[in-house]
């Protein structure tokens, strides 16, 4: 068999060889671009492995093709340390596009030629933006609003653009630090809400786990009116099949997957893009080895699930105490465990499944702890969901083992 380069690329934020589905989400983003006054910003949210980062990356060429300027990065916990850190983050990202924009031209005498002078162009690079920030009066909020407004005025004089999109991934890491009297998340929201009210076309696009939007609303209630929230679900069966078959077809792979193999992969992946990439990569490595040995190629799903358990789930499972694992086991037995569940449903199931059932207050306390560990989250309707895709299946496998 000729040498074959595996086309599948599981990884955090790695662009798949074929981006299946997500047409509706891209259309929703395109709908926001004609805004002259920014009334809606965008939040992409969903579980890990659903493809938020990849979809965000696919938005950039759509925006650039319509003339928008795109800046942004991942938001780390360090950004939330202080309002100053948030301001520095914005200045850093802004400087990428303003470093060639001339803010002022100075006439400097040329020593040695009394009648001649030199022109020095001062640009809005990072040091200049930070000088502006430090020189403006007021609190950090006043300063960063002033910097962004000055930068936009200078940029829009130089070229005609619809606006600037500030795109930030992993935005669930943002948080106000009330104990330290630092409010970086509120600063971000207040800055853009204020500048958008003044007519500046500066748009926010944030991605993050489902905890993101409730956190924004808690920081500033106007966030509910400021953002259009798009919750990414797993891919449909047809989209999942495209994600499995197209990379092989495009790479002229000498191997083919039977319809039964495709159905097995779709079932095991739950339609989550990361799991599709992970499982398909393992499947094709296994296929090549078995065919080279003259063996019949089949999908080794049990072996792949075991590897997935070790690589993806085990680290998260290790954070839970024995009693928390008991609670998670109870939740995994609910028919709605992959959707959403209530405290009362968990209490009732614990009475059926355990010798020592959980009380409502105990379930509430433990769910709060599990949420802080990133294993569950509370949605806006007061119900809970697993924060990790297919976690219920993993827990069931642990119980059987």
C-alpha positions as a Markdown table, in Angstrom:
| # | Residue | x | y | z |
|---|---|---|---|---|
| 1 | Unk | 0.0 | 0.0 | 0.0 |
| 2 | Unk | 1.3 | 3.5 | -0.8 |
| 3 | Unk | 2.4 | 5.7 | 2.1 |
| 4 | Unk | -0.6 | 7.7 | 3.4 |
| 5 | Unk | -0.6 | 10.8 | 5.5 |
| 6 | Unk | -3.5 | 10.7 | 7.9 |
| 7 | Unk | -5.6 | 13.8 | 7.2 |
| 8 | Unk | -7.4 | 14.0 | 10.5 |
| 9 | Unk | -6.2 | 16.5 | 13.1 |
| 10 | Unk | -7.6 | 16.2 | 16.6 |
| 11 | Unk | -6.4 | 19.0 | 18.8 |
| 12 | Unk | -7.5 | 22.1 | 20.6 |
| 13 | Unk | -8.5 | 24.6 | 18.0 |
| 14 | Unk | -6.9 | 22.7 | 15.1 |
| 15 | Unk | -8.7 | 23.4 | 11.8 |
| 16 | Unk | -10.1 | 20.1 | 10.5 |
| 17 | Unk | -9.4 | 19.1 | 6.9 |
| 18 | Unk | -13.0 | 19.7 | 6.1 |
| 19 | Unk | -15.3 | 22.1 | 8.1 |
| 20 | Unk | -18.6 | 20.4 | 8.0 |
| 21 | Unk | -21.9 | 22.2 | 8.8 |
| 22 | Unk | -22.1 | 25.5 | 10.6 |
| 23 | Unk | -23.7 | 27.3 | 7.6 |
| 24 | Unk | -26.4 | 28.8 | 9.8 |
| 25 | Unk | -23.8 | 30.1 | 12.3 |
| 26 | Unk | -21.8 | 31.7 | 9.5 |
| 27 | Unk | -24.9 | 33.3 | 8.1 |
| 28 | Unk | -25.7 | 34.7 | 11.6 |
| 29 | Unk | -22.2 | 36.2 | 11.7 |
| 30 | Unk | -22.6 | 37.7 | 8.2 |
| 31 | Unk | -25.9 | 39.2 | 9.3 |
| 32 | Unk | -24.1 | 41.4 | 11.8 |
| 33 | Unk | -21.5 | 42.8 | 9.5 |
| 34 | Unk | -23.7 | 45.4 | 7.7 |
| 35 | Unk | -24.3 | 47.2 | 11.0 |
| 36 | Unk | -23.3 | 50.8 | 10.8 |
| 37 | Unk | -24.2 | 51.4 | 14.5 |
| 38 | Unk | -23.2 | 48.3 | 16.5 |
| 39 | Unk | -26.4 | 47.1 | 18.2 |
| 40 | Unk | -25.5 | 43.4 | 18.4 |
| 41 | Unk | -22.2 | 41.8 | 19.3 |
| 42 | Unk | -21.7 | 38.0 | 19.1 |
| 43 | Unk | -21.1 | 35.2 | 21.5 |
| 44 | Unk | -20.2 | 31.7 | 20.3 |
| 45 | Unk | -20.7 | 29.2 | 23.1 |
| 46 | Unk | -20.9 | 25.5 | 23.6 |
| 47 | Unk | -19.2 | 22.5 | 25.2 |
| 48 | Unk | -15.5 | 21.7 | 24.7 |
| 49 | Unk | -14.9 | 19.8 | 21.4 |
| 50 | Unk | -17.8 | 21.4 | 19.6 |
| 51 | Unk | -15.6 | 23.5 | 17.3 |
| 52 | Unk | -15.9 | 27.0 | 18.7 |
| 53 | Unk | -12.3 | 28.1 | 18.0 |
| 54 | Unk | -12.3 | 26.6 | 14.5 |
| 55 | Unk | -15.6 | 28.4 | 13.7 |
| 56 | Unk | -14.2 | 31.7 | 15.1 |
| 57 | Unk | -11.2 | 31.3 | 12.8 |
| 58 | Unk | -13.5 | 30.8 | 9.8 |
| 59 | Unk | -15.2 | 34.1 | 10.6 |
| 60 | Unk | -12.1 | 36.1 | 10.0 |
| 61 | Unk | -11.9 | 35.8 | 6.2 |
| 62 | Unk | -15.6 | 36.5 | 6.0 |
| 63 | Unk | -15.1 | 39.7 | 7.8 |
| 64 | Unk | -12.0 | 40.7 | 6.0 |
| 65 | Unk | -13.6 | 40.1 | 2.6 |
| 66 | Unk | -16.2 | 42.7 | 3.6 |
| 67 | Unk | -13.5 | 45.2 | 4.6 |
| 68 | Unk | -13.6 | 44.8 | 8.3 |
| 69 | Unk | -10.3 | 44.8 | 10.3 |
| 70 | Unk | -9.9 | 41.8 | 12.6 |
| 71 | Unk | -7.8 | 41.7 | 15.8 |
| 72 | Unk | -7.8 | 39.4 | 18.8 |
| 73 | Unk | -6.3 | 36.5 | 20.6 |
| 74 | Unk | -7.0 | 34.0 | 23.4 |
| 75 | Unk | -8.0 | 35.5 | 26.8 |
| 76 | Unk | -5.9 | 34.0 | 29.6 |
| 77 | Unk | -6.6 | 34.2 | 33.3 |
| 78 | Unk | -3.9 | 36.8 | 33.6 |
| 79 | Unk | -6.0 | 39.3 | 31.6 |
| 80 | Unk | -8.5 | 39.2 | 34.5 |
| 81 | Unk | -5.9 | 40.1 | 37.2 |
| 82 | Unk | -6.6 | 43.8 | 36.8 |
| 83 | Unk | -8.3 | 46.5 | 34.8 |
| 84 | Unk | -4.8 | 47.6 | 33.7 |
| 85 | Unk | -4.1 | 44.2 | 32.3 |
| 86 | Unk | -7.3 | 44.3 | 30.3 |
| 87 | Unk | -6.4 | 47.7 | 28.9 |
| 88 | Unk | -2.9 | 46.5 | 28.0 |
| 89 | Unk | -4.5 | 43.5 | 26.2 |
| 90 | Unk | -6.7 | 45.9 | 24.1 |
| 91 | Unk | -3.8 | 48.2 | 23.3 |
| 92 | Unk | -1.6 | 45.3 | 22.4 |
| 93 | Unk | -4.1 | 43.9 | 19.9 |
| 94 | Unk | -5.0 | 47.3 | 18.5 |
| 95 | Unk | -1.3 | 48.1 | 17.9 |
| 96 | Unk | -1.1 | 45.4 | 15.3 |
| 97 | Unk | -3.3 | 47.4 | 13.0 |
| 98 | Unk | -2.4 | 50.9 | 14.0 |
| 99 | Unk | 1.4 | 50.6 | 14.1 |
| 100 | Unk | 1.7 | 52.1 | 10.6 |
| 101 | Unk | -1.0 | 54.8 | 11.2 |
| 102 | Unk | 0.6 | 58.3 | 11.4 |
| 103 | Unk | -0.7 | 60.2 | 14.4 |
| 104 | Unk | 1.4 | 63.3 | 13.9 |
| 105 | Unk | 4.3 | 64.7 | 11.9 |
| 106 | Unk | 7.0 | 66.7 | 13.7 |
| 107 | Unk | 9.4 | 69.1 | 12.1 |
| 108 | Unk | 12.8 | 68.6 | 13.6 |
| 109 | Unk | 15.7 | 71.0 | 12.8 |
| 110 | Unk | 18.6 | 69.3 | 11.0 |
| 111 | Unk | 21.7 | 70.3 | 13.0 |
| 112 | Unk | 24.3 | 71.6 | 10.6 |
| 113 | Unk | 21.9 | 73.0 | 8.0 |
| 114 | Unk | 20.1 | 75.9 | 9.6 |
| 115 | Unk | 17.6 | 76.2 | 6.8 |
| 116 | Unk | 16.7 | 72.5 | 6.6 |
| 117 | Unk | 14.6 | 70.3 | 8.8 |
| 118 | Unk | 13.6 | 66.7 | 9.0 |
| 119 | Unk | 10.1 | 65.3 | 9.2 |
| 120 | Unk | 9.5 | 62.6 | 11.8 |
| 121 | Unk | 6.3 | 60.6 | 11.6 |
| 122 | Unk | 4.9 | 59.4 | 15.0 |
| 123 | Unk | 2.8 | 56.3 | 14.5 |
| 124 | Unk | 0.3 | 54.7 | 16.7 |
| 125 | Unk | 2.4 | 51.7 | 17.7 |
| 126 | Unk | 2.2 | 50.0 | 21.0 |
| 127 | Unk | 4.4 | 52.5 | 22.9 |
| 128 | Unk | 2.4 | 55.4 | 21.5 |
| 129 | Unk | -0.9 | 53.8 | 22.5 |
| 130 | Unk | 0.4 | 53.1 | 26.0 |
| 131 | Unk | 1.7 | 56.7 | 26.2 |
| 132 | Unk | -1.8 | 57.9 | 25.3 |
| 133 | Unk | -3.3 | 55.6 | 27.9 |
| 134 | Unk | -1.1 | 56.8 | 30.7 |
| 135 | Unk | -1.5 | 60.5 | 29.6 |
| 136 | Unk | -5.3 | 60.6 | 29.5 |
| 137 | Unk | -7.1 | 61.7 | 32.7 |
| 138 | Unk | -9.5 | 59.5 | 34.6 |
| 139 | Unk | -9.9 | 55.9 | 35.6 |
| 140 | Unk | -8.8 | 53.0 | 33.5 |
| 141 | Unk | -12.2 | 52.9 | 31.8 |
| 142 | Unk | -11.9 | 56.5 | 30.8 |
| 143 | Unk | -8.3 | 56.0 | 29.6 |
| 144 | Unk | -9.0 | 52.9 | 27.4 |
| 145 | Unk | -12.1 | 54.5 | 25.9 |
| 146 | Unk | -10.0 | 57.5 | 25.0 |
| 147 | Unk | -7.3 | 55.4 | 23.4 |
| 148 | Unk | -9.7 | 53.4 | 21.3 |
| 149 | Unk | -11.6 | 56.5 | 20.1 |
| 150 | Unk | -8.3 | 58.3 | 19.1 |
| 151 | Unk | -7.1 | 55.2 | 17.3 |
| 152 | Unk | -10.3 | 54.8 | 15.4 |
| 153 | Unk | -10.4 | 58.4 | 14.3 |
| 154 | Unk | -6.9 | 58.2 | 13.1 |
| 155 | Unk | -7.4 | 54.9 | 11.3 |
| 156 | Unk | -10.7 | 55.9 | 9.7 |
| 157 | Unk | -9.0 | 59.1 | 8.3 |
| 158 | Unk | -6.4 | 56.9 | 6.6 |
| 159 | Unk | -8.7 | 54.3 | 5.0 |
| 160 | Unk | -12.4 | 53.6 | 4.6 |
| 161 | Unk | -13.3 | 50.5 | 6.6 |
| 162 | Unk | -16.7 | 49.4 | 8.1 |
| 163 | Unk | -15.1 | 48.9 | 11.5 |
| 164 | Unk | -12.9 | 46.8 | 13.7 |
| 165 | Unk | -13.8 | 43.4 | 15.2 |
| 166 | Unk | -12.2 | 42.5 | 18.5 |
| 167 | Unk | -12.4 | 38.6 | 18.6 |
| 168 | Unk | -11.5 | 36.8 | 21.8 |
| 169 | Unk | -11.4 | 33.1 | 22.4 |
| 170 | Unk | -11.6 | 31.4 | 25.8 |
| 171 | Unk | -13.5 | 34.4 | 27.1 |
| 172 | Unk | -15.0 | 32.4 | 30.0 |
| 173 | Unk | -11.6 | 33.0 | 31.7 |
| 174 | Unk | -12.6 | 36.6 | 32.3 |
| 175 | Unk | -13.9 | 37.6 | 35.7 |
| 176 | Unk | -14.2 | 40.6 | 37.9 |
| 177 | Unk | -12.1 | 40.5 | 41.1 |
| 178 | Unk | -14.4 | 42.3 | 43.6 |
| 179 | Unk | -12.2 | 41.3 | 46.5 |
| 180 | Unk | -9.3 | 43.2 | 45.0 |
| 181 | Unk | -11.6 | 46.0 | 43.7 |
| 182 | Unk | -10.5 | 45.1 | 40.1 |
| 183 | Unk | -13.2 | 44.8 | 37.4 |
| 184 | Unk | -11.6 | 43.9 | 34.1 |
| 185 | Unk | -14.7 | 42.1 | 32.7 |
| 186 | Unk | -16.9 | 45.1 | 33.5 |
| 187 | Unk | -14.3 | 47.4 | 31.9 |
| 188 | Unk | -14.4 | 45.4 | 28.7 |
| 189 | Unk | -18.2 | 45.5 | 28.5 |
| 190 | Unk | -18.5 | 49.2 | 29.6 |
| 191 | Unk | -15.9 | 50.2 | 27.1 |
| 192 | Unk | -17.5 | 48.7 | 24.0 |
| 193 | Unk | -21.1 | 49.5 | 25.1 |
| 194 | Unk | -20.1 | 53.2 | 25.6 |
| 195 | Unk | -18.1 | 53.5 | 22.4 |
| 196 | Unk | -20.9 | 51.8 | 20.4 |
| 197 | Unk | -23.4 | 54.2 | 21.8 |
| 198 | Unk | -21.2 | 57.0 | 20.4 |
| 199 | Unk | -21.4 | 55.4 | 17.0 |
| 200 | Unk | -17.9 | 53.9 | 16.8 |
| 201 | Unk | -18.0 | 50.6 | 14.8 |
| 202 | Unk | -16.1 | 48.5 | 17.2 |
| 203 | Unk | -17.6 | 45.0 | 17.5 |
| 204 | Unk | -16.9 | 42.3 | 20.1 |
| 205 | Unk | -17.0 | 38.6 | 19.1 |
| 206 | Unk | -16.4 | 36.3 | 22.1 |
| 207 | Unk | -16.2 | 32.5 | 22.3 |
| 208 | Unk | -16.3 | 30.4 | 25.5 |
| 209 | Unk | -17.9 | 27.7 | 27.5 |
| 210 | Unk | -21.5 | 27.9 | 28.5 |
| 211 | Unk | -20.6 | 29.7 | 31.7 |
| 212 | Unk | -19.6 | 32.7 | 29.6 |
| 213 | Unk | -22.9 | 34.5 | 29.0 |
| 214 | Unk | -24.3 | 34.1 | 32.6 |
| 215 | Unk | -21.0 | 35.6 | 33.8 |
| 216 | Unk | -21.4 | 38.6 | 31.4 |
| 217 | Unk | -24.9 | 39.2 | 32.5 |
| 218 | Unk | -23.9 | 39.0 | 36.2 |
| 219 | Unk | -21.2 | 41.6 | 35.6 |
| 220 | Unk | -23.5 | 43.9 | 33.5 |
| 221 | Unk | -27.2 | 43.3 | 33.0 |
| 222 | Unk | -27.1 | 45.2 | 29.7 |
| 223 | Unk | -25.1 | 42.3 | 28.3 |
| 224 | Unk | -28.4 | 40.5 | 27.6 |
| 225 | Unk | -29.3 | 43.3 | 25.0 |
| 226 | Unk | -25.7 | 43.7 | 23.8 |
| 227 | Unk | -25.0 | 40.2 | 22.5 |
| 228 | Unk | -26.5 | 37.7 | 20.1 |
| 229 | Unk | -25.7 | 34.3 | 21.6 |
| 230 | Unk | -25.1 | 31.4 | 19.3 |
| 231 | Unk | -25.0 | 28.0 | 21.1 |
| 232 | Unk | -23.1 | 25.4 | 19.0 |
| 233 | Unk | -24.6 | 21.9 | 19.1 |
| 234 | Unk | -23.1 | 18.7 | 17.8 |
| 235 | Unk | -23.2 | 18.1 | 14.1 |
| 236 | Unk | -26.2 | 16.4 | 12.4 |
| 237 | Unk | -25.8 | 12.9 | 11.1 |
| 238 | Unk | -25.4 | 14.2 | 7.5 |
| 239 | Unk | -22.8 | 16.8 | 8.6 |
| 240 | Unk | -20.9 | 14.2 | 10.7 |
| 241 | Unk | -20.8 | 11.9 | 7.6 |
| 242 | Unk | -19.3 | 14.7 | 5.5 |
| 243 | Unk | -16.7 | 15.4 | 8.2 |
| 244 | Unk | -15.7 | 11.7 | 8.1 |
| 245 | Unk | -15.8 | 11.0 | 4.3 |
| 246 | Unk | -14.6 | 14.3 | 2.7 |
| 247 | Unk | -11.1 | 14.4 | 4.2 |
| 248 | Unk | -10.5 | 10.9 | 2.8 |
| 249 | Unk | -11.9 | 11.8 | -0.6 |
| 250 | Unk | -9.9 | 15.0 | -0.8 |
| 251 | Unk | -6.7 | 13.3 | 0.2 |
| 252 | Unk | -7.2 | 10.5 | -2.4 |
| 253 | Unk | -6.9 | 8.0 | 0.4 |
| 254 | Unk | -6.5 | 4.4 | -0.9 |
| 255 | Unk | -8.8 | 3.2 | 2.0 |
| 256 | Unk | -12.5 | 3.4 | 2.1 |
| 257 | Unk | -14.9 | 3.3 | 5.0 |
| 258 | Unk | -18.0 | 1.2 | 4.7 |
| 259 | Unk | -21.4 | 2.6 | 5.6 |
| 260 | Unk | -21.3 | 0.5 | 8.8 |
| 261 | Unk | -18.0 | 1.9 | 9.8 |
| 262 | Unk | -19.2 | 5.4 | 9.3 |
| 263 | Unk | -22.3 | 4.8 | 11.4 |
| 264 | Unk | -20.1 | 3.3 | 14.1 |
| 265 | Unk | -17.9 | 6.5 | 14.1 |
| 266 | Unk | -20.9 | 8.8 | 14.2 |
| 267 | Unk | -22.4 | 6.9 | 17.1 |
| 268 | Unk | -19.2 | 6.9 | 19.1 |
| 269 | Unk | -18.5 | 10.6 | 18.4 |
| 270 | Unk | -21.9 | 11.9 | 19.2 |
| 271 | Unk | -21.4 | 14.3 | 16.3 |
| 272 | Unk | -18.8 | 16.3 | 18.2 |
| 273 | Unk | -16.1 | 17.6 | 15.8 |
| 274 | Unk | -13.2 | 16.9 | 18.1 |
| 275 | Unk | -14.3 | 13.3 | 18.7 |
| 276 | Unk | -14.8 | 12.8 | 15.0 |
| 277 | Unk | -11.3 | 13.9 | 14.4 |
| 278 | Unk | -9.9 | 11.8 | 17.2 |
| 279 | Unk | -11.8 | 8.6 | 16.3 |
| 280 | Unk | -11.1 | 8.9 | 12.6 |
| 281 | Unk | -7.4 | 9.4 | 13.1 |
| 282 | Unk | -7.2 | 6.3 | 15.2 |
| 283 | Unk | -9.4 | 4.4 | 12.8 |
| 284 | Unk | -7.2 | 5.1 | 9.8 |
| 285 | Unk | -4.0 | 4.4 | 11.6 |
| 286 | Unk | -5.5 | 1.0 | 12.6 |
| 287 | Unk | -6.8 | 0.4 | 9.1 |
| 288 | Unk | -3.4 | 0.9 | 7.6 |
| 289 | Unk | -1.7 | -1.4 | 10.0 |
| 290 | Unk | -4.2 | -4.2 | 9.7 |
| 291 | Unk | -4.3 | -4.1 | 5.9 |
| 292 | Unk | -0.5 | -4.0 | 5.7 |
| 293 | Unk | -0.6 | -7.2 | 7.8 |
| 294 | Unk | -3.2 | -8.7 | 5.5 |
| 295 | Unk | -5.9 | -8.6 | 8.2 |
| 296 | Unk | -9.5 | -7.5 | 7.7 |
| 297 | Unk | -10.0 | -3.8 | 8.6 |
| 298 | Unk | -12.6 | -3.1 | 11.2 |
| 299 | Unk | -13.2 | -0.1 | 13.5 |
| 300 | Unk | -11.6 | -1.0 | 16.9 |
| 301 | Unk | -14.1 | 1.1 | 18.8 |
| 302 | Unk | -13.4 | -0.3 | 22.2 |
| 303 | Unk | -9.7 | 0.3 | 22.0 |
| 304 | Unk | -10.4 | 3.9 | 20.7 |
| 305 | Unk | -12.8 | 4.6 | 23.5 |
| 306 | Unk | -10.3 | 3.4 | 26.0 |
| 307 | Unk | -7.7 | 5.8 | 24.5 |
| 308 | Unk | -10.2 | 8.6 | 24.4 |
| 309 | Unk | -11.0 | 8.0 | 28.1 |
| 310 | Unk | -7.4 | 8.3 | 29.0 |
| 311 | Unk | -6.6 | 11.3 | 26.8 |
| 312 | Unk | -9.7 | 13.4 | 27.2 |
| 313 | Unk | -11.8 | 12.3 | 30.2 |
| 314 | Unk | -9.4 | 10.9 | 32.8 |
| 315 | Unk | -7.9 | 14.3 | 33.8 |
| 316 | Unk | -11.3 | 15.8 | 34.4 |
| 317 | Unk | -12.6 | 12.7 | 36.2 |
| 318 | Unk | -9.6 | 12.8 | 38.6 |
| 319 | Unk | -10.7 | 16.2 | 40.0 |
| 320 | Unk | -13.9 | 14.7 | 41.5 |
| 321 | Unk | -14.0 | 13.2 | 45.0 |
| 322 | Unk | -15.5 | 9.8 | 45.6 |
| 323 | Unk | -18.8 | 11.3 | 46.7 |
| 324 | Unk | -18.9 | 13.6 | 43.7 |
| 325 | Unk | -18.3 | 10.7 | 41.5 |
| 326 | Unk | -21.3 | 9.0 | 43.1 |
| 327 | Unk | -23.4 | 12.0 | 42.2 |
| 328 | Unk | -22.1 | 12.1 | 38.6 |
| 329 | Unk | -22.9 | 8.4 | 38.3 |
| 330 | Unk | -26.5 | 9.1 | 39.4 |
| 331 | Unk | -26.7 | 11.9 | 36.8 |
| 332 | Unk | -25.4 | 9.6 | 34.1 |
| 333 | Unk | -28.4 | 7.3 | 34.7 |
| 334 | Unk | -30.9 | 10.1 | 33.8 |
| 335 | Unk | -32.4 | 9.9 | 30.4 |
| 336 | Unk | -31.7 | 13.7 | 30.0 |
| 337 | Unk | -28.1 | 13.5 | 31.2 |
| 338 | Unk | -26.7 | 14.7 | 27.8 |
| 339 | Unk | -29.2 | 17.5 | 27.7 |
| 340 | Unk | -30.2 | 19.2 | 31.0 |
| 341 | Unk | -31.4 | 18.1 | 34.4 |
| 342 | Unk | -32.7 | 19.5 | 37.7 |
| 343 | Unk | -31.7 | 19.0 | 41.3 |
| 344 | Unk | -35.0 | 17.3 | 42.0 |
| 345 | Unk | -34.4 | 14.8 | 39.2 |
| 346 | Unk | -31.0 | 14.0 | 40.6 |
| 347 | Unk | -32.5 | 13.5 | 44.1 |
| 348 | Unk | -35.2 | 11.1 | 42.9 |
| 349 | Unk | -32.7 | 9.1 | 40.8 |
| 350 | Unk | -30.3 | 8.8 | 43.8 |
| 351 | Unk | -33.2 | 7.2 | 45.8 |
| 352 | Unk | -33.5 | 4.5 | 43.2 |
| 353 | Unk | -29.7 | 4.0 | 42.6 |
| 354 | Unk | -28.0 | 4.5 | 45.9 |
| 355 | Unk | -28.4 | 3.0 | 49.4 |
| 356 | Unk | -27.7 | 6.5 | 50.8 |
| 357 | Unk | -29.6 | 9.0 | 48.7 |
| 358 | Unk | -28.7 | 12.7 | 48.3 |
| 359 | Unk | -30.7 | 15.5 | 49.8 |
| 360 | Unk | -31.6 | 18.5 | 47.7 |
| 361 | Unk | -29.3 | 20.8 | 49.7 |
| 362 | Unk | -26.4 | 18.3 | 49.3 |
| 363 | Unk | -27.0 | 18.1 | 45.5 |
| 364 | Unk | -27.0 | 21.8 | 45.3 |
| 365 | Unk | -23.8 | 22.2 | 47.1 |
| 366 | Unk | -22.0 | 19.5 | 45.1 |
| 367 | Unk | -23.2 | 20.8 | 41.8 |
| 368 | Unk | -21.7 | 24.2 | 42.7 |
| 369 | Unk | -18.4 | 22.5 | 43.5 |
| 370 | Unk | -18.6 | 20.4 | 40.3 |
| 371 | Unk | -19.3 | 23.6 | 38.3 |
| 372 | Unk | -16.2 | 25.2 | 39.7 |
| 373 | Unk | -14.2 | 22.1 | 38.5 |
| 374 | Unk | -15.6 | 22.5 | 35.0 |
| 375 | Unk | -17.7 | 19.3 | 35.0 |
| 376 | Unk | -21.2 | 20.8 | 35.0 |
| 377 | Unk | -22.7 | 24.2 | 34.4 |
| 378 | Unk | -25.9 | 25.9 | 35.3 |
| 379 | Unk | -27.9 | 27.4 | 32.5 |
| 380 | Unk | -30.0 | 30.5 | 32.5 |
| 381 | Unk | -33.2 | 28.5 | 33.3 |
| 382 | Unk | -31.7 | 27.2 | 36.6 |
| 383 | Unk | -31.1 | 23.7 | 35.2 |
| 384 | Unk | -27.8 | 21.9 | 35.0 |
| 385 | Unk | -25.9 | 20.2 | 32.2 |
| 386 | Unk | -22.7 | 18.3 | 31.8 |
| 387 | Unk | -19.9 | 20.7 | 30.8 |
| 388 | Unk | -18.0 | 18.0 | 29.0 |
| 389 | Unk | -19.5 | 16.3 | 25.9 |
| 390 | Unk | -20.3 | 12.5 | 26.2 |
| 391 | Unk | -19.4 | 12.6 | 29.9 |
| 392 | Unk | -22.4 | 10.4 | 30.7 |
| 393 | Unk | -21.1 | 7.6 | 28.4 |
| 394 | Unk | -17.7 | 7.8 | 30.0 |
| 395 | Unk | -19.1 | 7.6 | 33.5 |
| 396 | Unk | -21.2 | 4.5 | 32.4 |
| 397 | Unk | -18.0 | 2.9 | 31.1 |
| 398 | Unk | -16.3 | 3.5 | 34.5 |
| 399 | Unk | -19.3 | 2.0 | 36.3 |
| 400 | Unk | -19.1 | -1.1 | 34.1 |
| 401 | Unk | -15.4 | -1.4 | 34.6 |
